[in-house]
Amino acid sequence: MDTRRIILFVIFSFSIMMLWDAWQRKDTPQVAPSSQVATAAGVADNSTPAEIAKDSFTLARGQRVQVETDLFQAEIDSNGADLRQLTLRKHRANAGDGQYELLSDAEKPMLYVAQTGLKGDNLPTHRTVFSTAQTSYQMAEGADTLEVKFSAPVENGVAVDKIYTFHRNNYAVDVRYEIKNDSAANITPSVYYQIIHDNQSNQGSAMMPTFTGGAYYNEADKFKKVNFDDMAKQDLAVKSKDGWIGLVQHYFVGAWIPKAGLERKFYTAQLTDHYYSIGTMSPLGTVAAGASLTVPAQLYVGPQTQKDLEATAPGLEYVVDYGILTIIAKPLFWLLSQLYELVKNWGVAIILLTVIIKAAFFKLSASSYKSMAQMRELAPRLQAMKEKFGDDKQKMQQAMMEMYRTEKINPMGGCLPILVQIPVFIALYWVLLGSVELRHAPFFGWITDLSAIDPWYILPLLMGATMIIQTYLNPAPTDPIQAKVMKIMPVVFSIFFFFFPAGLVLYWLVNNILSIWQQWYINKSIHAEALTKKSK
């Protein structure tokens, strides 16, 4: 196997690994441990509040209450006091115009709402109509919190208030129930929290596969994803002592975090052909006659910013999913973040990170380039052998092996160093693809969003040019078919990079420029050594 075939093999292997990793992240079913999964009937018998029958789902619309904070513009519906619409004021819409709408009940096609309710003893559910003192609330200048209180109709002497507390500069919203039992009997309520989402919006693309679907976390099972196809096949029912449930999409997440210490059951259900719910329900024990109970929870609705996720709940940071290469990707993101703190420009931070990674693999790369440079020097002799032996491949192979032994060259020497670096390249690919910090982050000039494609395609074209230069620095293939393939490869890769985010293309471009310099320097050194040998 000559060096050119090795390079083609490595490129093919790298592509397969990326596609395999993407498939696992996006499409592999996530199944809970069998010891914790209830039967489908256990969910369908009304043990959870999700509507199972496809024709039973309705989302009534009542009076809307407007809420404005430093981070949110939100609407809470009187039906269930549900959070029905939420816009993130510090994040732009995908098209770049206006602010990003994370939650919506518009159903065009996006449906994404956060619901809560109580079960048992005629307590208010997400269908109950609540009342509130105002139709709009705004966080006061200088205030750190904003409280929005809803009250359910009193039933059988039991009063229930649902209270949202928004915090300045915090995407985690406190949501608590205050239950006051003024009846003559004890009550045994349960509380549930659920998110409803469609299976059509925010689905990513073939070139940039991203996951949109349910997720849950607990200490026993760690982080699990549940895609919509899995929800359609079987209802999830996982008993747990801790953890949270959420709805994950590219860059953003909504997650319910119940009160610590509550037993809970995570569940999913298909509501219609396109709408699904994921939730958690917990028994609250007995509230004696004349007693009161406060039930706190948190709702995180915002960007997948690592520091915010880590500060909100254990395991929430895993929604930034780097797959099996998390152990490599997390340190890379940490280093990238530290570089950003120094230079205050994510594009410059990517360049510096590329230089650091290149320096870390300098010796490995040098070994690979040295092997290719040696093969380059042998190219004329290989061509002469090809002409001498013609179609006799066996004699050609024997002559090549003999030449490699004589010259002390390992034709596989260029392969291993590249293979070692592939996991790092894939991990960095997911870091740059999944980091919300790069969303709408400018670099300079025409690059105003490192998470979007280069609008003028300058970076992909430069990337293609560097690949052409690398092709000329590599040993020329003796096989004419291989030679044609290697000439086409830069064009093919450039076309792929037309659809990649500018941040990713920037990384590869800088990496190629550094590789060209290193390869040129080694080629020059090996060529000088070859000339010295010939002159002796």
GIZIQUI-V900232 format. One record per helix or strand. SS is the DSSP state (helix for helix, strand for strand). FROM is the first residue (numbers start at 0). TO is the last residue. If there is no record, write none. Layout:
# GIZIQUI-V900232
ss:SS from:FROM to:TO
ss:SS from:FROM to:TO
This chain:
# GIZIQUI-V900232
ss:helix from:2 to:26
ss:helix from:33 to:35
ss:strand from:36 to:36
ss:helix from:39 to:43
ss:helix from:53 to:55
ss:strand from:63 to:67
ss:strand from:71 to:76
ss:strand from:78 to:78
ss:strand from:81 to:91
ss:strand from:98 to:103
ss:strand from:111 to:118
ss:strand from:128 to:130
ss:strand from:135 to:137
ss:strand from:144 to:151
ss:strand from:154 to:154
ss:strand from:157 to:166
ss:strand from:171 to:180
ss:strand from:186 to:186
ss:strand from:189 to:197
ss:strand from:212 to:217
ss:strand from:221 to:225
ss:helix from:227 to:232
ss:strand from:236 to:239
ss:strand from:243 to:248
ss:strand from:251 to:257
ss:strand from:263 to:269
ss:strand from:274 to:282
ss:strand from:286 to:286
ss:strand from:291 to:302
ss:helix from:305 to:311
ss:helix from:315 to:318
ss:helix from:322 to:342
ss:helix from:345 to:359
ss:helix from:361 to:388
ss:helix from:392 to:406
ss:helix from:412 to:433
ss:helix from:435 to:437
ss:helix from:457 to:472
ss:helix from:479 to:496
ss:helix from:501 to:534
